[in-house]
Amino acid sequence: MKRIFDFIVSLLALLILSPVIGVTALLILTKIGSPVIFKQERPGLKNEPFYVIKFRSMTDERDAHGELLPDNVRLTSFGEMIRKFSLDELPQLLNVLKGEMSFVGPRPLLMEYLPLYNQRQSRRHKVRPGITGWAQVNGRNAISWEEKFELDVWYVENWSFWLDIKILFMTVLKVFKSEGISQDGQATMTKFSGELASTSEDDKQ
């Protein structure tokens, strides 16, 4: 049922939202530049890698040594706007259509995090990653890594079709309220550096 729902709704959403997707792509090209799409390898169901697709919201500005500047420097006001309304997530409808992602599930994080998870945290990969999830509607980037992973695992252990519907409705409300977009002092959220290091994340803020 979940996969059928994902396929049908993502196909309809791509058709209905194609004008919004097209205008957003054109504005990104004008205000941020090429490329319009950001692709990055992420772990999916059972840790299988895939390329997540998003609209680009940051510039490619680099320092004198050729290193990318911090996220909060490269994130433009236009980039903040498309993140505020989650427009940067729209290309992920293609990931859902292809079966690499679901509408609801734990967010796909970086490949480099895989060896850092403890046994419980790794359970988040027993389902397809999602565009939104239980952690996103309960704090998003404003909560700690521990809280986020615990919410992800709770979702895996308590999944139901009606829970997905509830999360989707909650997501719409969160988008309009623009809550939890970033962690204090960060463009999004600090990197996860492992179970022990992440326990002191609040001390760094």
N, C-alpha and C positions, 0 to 999 in steps of 0.2 A: 504493500500500500504506500509506504514512504517513497519508494523509488518511482512508482507510477505518478504520485502527486508531484514529485520534484520535476519529472520530465514534462508533464502537461503544463504545469504552472510556469516553469522556466521558459518553455516555448511561447506560451501566450504573453508572458511578461516581455520577452525580447521583441515580439511583434508590436505590442502596445507601446512600449517605452522606446522604440527605435528613434523617434524624433528627439526625445530627451537625450538619448545616448549620442546621437549625431551632433546635436548642439553642444553638449558637454565636451565632446572630442574636439570640436572646432575651437571652442573657447580655450581649451588647454593648449592647443597648438599655437594660438595667438598670444596667450598670456604667459605660458611657461616654456613652450617650444616643443620640438620633436626629440624623442619619440613621445607619442601620446599615451601609449600603453606601457605599464610596468609589469614585467614578468619575473617571477622568482620561483625556484624549486622549493617545494614544501612537502612534508610527509603527509600522506593521506591515510586511507583505511589500511590497517595492518602495516603501517609505516611505508607503504608503497609511495615513492616520490611522484609528484606531478608538478606542473607549472601553474601556479595561481596567477590570474590575470586581474589587474586593477588599472584604473586610470592613474596617471602620474600626478602627484600633488606637490612634488618638490623639484627644485632646480638641480642642476649638476655642478653647482659651484664648488671649486676646490681651492685648497690653500697653496702656498708657494711650493710645497713638496708634492703636489698632485693628489693629496688626500682629500676626500669629500669633507666639506664643512659639516658641523653638527646639524642634526635634523631641524632644530628650532631656528637655525639660520637659513636653511634652504627651503623651509616651509613658507610659501608666500601667503599673502592675505587671501588670494583667490584659492590657493590650496586649502587653507583653513575652511573656507566657505564650502567647498565640495566635500570635505570631510565632515563638516557639521551636519550636512544633509545626506551623508553616506552615498553621494553620487559616485565617489571613487570605487565603490563596490559593484556598480552595475555590470561591468564586464564579467564578473564572476558568475553571472547567469549562464554564460557559456560553459564554465566549469561544472555547473549543476546539470545542464543539459547533457553533457558528455558523461556524467556519472562519476566524476572525480570528486565532486562536493555535493552536499545537500543544502537545502535552504536552512535547516537547523542542525547544529552540531557544534562540537568544540572548534574554535577558530584554528586554522592551520598556521602553525608557528614555524620557526626556522629549523632547517635540517640539523644545524649544529646543536640544538637543544636535546636531540634524541638520547645521546649517552648521559645526559645530566638528570633525566627523570628517575625518580625512585619507582619501585614496582607499582605502587598505587597510581602515581601520576601517569604512567605509561598506558593505563587503561583507557585514557582519552582517545587512543588510536584504535579502539575496537569498533568504532563507528566512523562513517564518513565525516570529514570536517564540514563545518557549515559557514554560510554567510553571516548568520547570527547564531546565538546560542544562549544557554542558561546563564553563563558568566556575563555575556554582553548585556542582558537585561537586568542584571543584578550588580552593576557597577562598572562593567566594561574595563577601561584602562585606569580607572580611579581606585581599583582595589589591588591588593598585593598579589604576587604570583601564587602564594599558597592558597589564598581564597579563590583565585581564578581556577586553579587546578582542581580544588575540592569541588567547586560548582560543576566543572566539566565532568568529573567522575560521577558525581551525583546524577547528572543527566544520563550518562551511559547506563547506570544501574537502575534508573527509574523511567526509562523512555516509554512513551506511549504516543500515539498519533495525536491525541487531544492535548498532550503536553506541548507538542510541536505547534499546534494551532494557537495555544495560549502564548507561547514565546513569540510567534509572529505578530500577534496583536500587541504584545508588550513592546516589541521592537518598533512598531510604527509610532507608539507614544513616545518612546525614547528619542527617536529621530526628531520629532517635532519639538521636544524639550531640549535637545542637544546636550544630554547628560553623559558624563563619564568619557568624553572623547579623549582626554589625555590625563596623564598622571601629573601631579603638582610639579611644576618646574621642568616638564618635558614636553616635547612635541607630540609624543604618543605615550610610550612607557619605557622605563629602563630595561636593559637586556637581562634575561634570566641567566644566572651564572652557576646554577646548581642548587641543590637542596639546602646545604648549610649556608652558602652565601646569600641566598634569597631570603633567609629568615631575618636578616638585618636590613632589608630593603627600606623599611619604614624609618630606620635611623639615618638613612642617607638623604631623606627629603628635607 
